[in-house]
């Protein structure tokens, strides 16, 4: 019992120092080579979620509000030739945002992605899709909301991307730019050089942009399953207690 109390206090101190009380802390891992599956041995870092509970995912994405056919959200700051990953706690719940490139970059690009969602009892769905009216941009969602394939092609003016949500329970997301696609052949990623996961404090976690080399995203504990609390300390204690009970022998 004493050991468990010490562990709880250590975790509490870490969480209080590292993130807002209602934040979801997400672990970012990438396998060492395509198909290796050794995610636990290759933890790259951690990011937090933007908290925008008063906005829908679409309002946060702000599609076409300023730049046409593009992400126009106030955060994060987009980088050229970069595929961005970040999380937002919106009206719908916790959602994964994927944004390729930035508006008015010198060139366009291509990005085909495969996404798999595990551990979410209700699965997920595409909440926002950029560009929804393009002849080439499209996505395929398998029944149950557990597997998605997305096809994007954009020009120098614009971004492309999507929002996947809402995420609940002990979810995990696996993402990759596949080695080959039956529609596009081997051109599954073009015009991108960098792959970054972004935290609200500006911290970046860099991933290798290699075809077929998967990234895994998953939350640290059950923090994303609880509502925003009136008292931040009680939130952390509830979260820690839940994790200890679940993981204790």
C-alpha angles and dihedrals in degrees: 000000000000091000091051091051092051090049091050092051092049092050091046092053091048094050094046090053096042109044146012114273096258098035124125111228111208126198118221120207134165129195116246093240136358110296096005095117092200096135097141090058092050109052107164099186147285136278134189130223127250110245110224103144092157092061133067118233088254092053091050091049090049093197111206094350090130113349113043120249091004150105108266102174118144090236142081110025106240123228128212120257090008132123107216127206122190139147130233129190098217134164090282093052132254112352137181116229120202117188123177119208126327135271118278096014114157093252142022130230153195128247127178115181138183118208128188124190119201131179098021107121093211099035120224139270139205106269097177130016124192113228103017095171100045120120090223105033112086143131140216120217119194119219113276095034094260104113131041136174119196130193120199134173121173140176131228092273097060157038131233131206149110146234121236121196173281101306123197141161123014094336129171128188124204118196134183145160096231123233091235137008125202091223102041101024114215097339095095096137128024133156093026124104103167139045116200136177111207133208125201090248089061095256114147130206112200122214129191112259095219124142113253094008104124130217121209123208122189137154124253102243127323098311094121092055096065128078122245105280131225088224117041095201093055088050093057094045091051091049094048093046091051092050094048094049092048096046101036118107 
